[in-house]
């Protein structure tokens, strides 16, 4: 590997040693990352730099080892995302995984469904929290259905108080359930309607 020019941002250097940063890498054909440029202070800067490269490079966060290889490390953005995802998972009922082992595919599917919805900007319903009236996505593992039931709960103004009437409540409920289902289908999951349009969906891994 040829020399990689280290950039001078104080955020990613201490003295002459490169610290955490974003790097552009290519696969060396043996499953390892070959550094071609970096480090960059943030992912967007690395993405812009990738445009001028003739090789198919991708941005990776980590530290350059003395031998020139890359030690991958979670980026601040990834750590923030994992914290946010954890906050969403905390909204699930306390016993949501009762009867499920850590290796149970349904437990993994609940996390993946939650992540997909959160990435789409759709929060989980905090049924037992201070924001219970605000609504959100309802995610429940259902071993009897061999899947995860997902639906949408509207704000109390729509679902409980029905300030816009029953027809609006049912119509919006159907629209939101379809939207949630479409998001999960686009993410490669198998989605089957559960009951009428205003009901939820059963989500499973696609075969």
Secondary structure, DSSP 8 states (H G I E B T S, - for coil): ---------TTSEETTEE-SEEEEEEE-SSS-EEEEEEEESSHHHHHHHHTT-SS--EEEEEEE-TTS-EEE---HHHHHHHHHHHHHHTTS-TTTTTT--TT-HHHHHHHHHHHHHHHTT--B--TTSTTGGG-EEEEEEEGGGTEEEEEEE--HHHHTS-TT-HHHHHHHHHHHHHHHHHHHHHTTEEEEE-SSTTS-EEEEE--
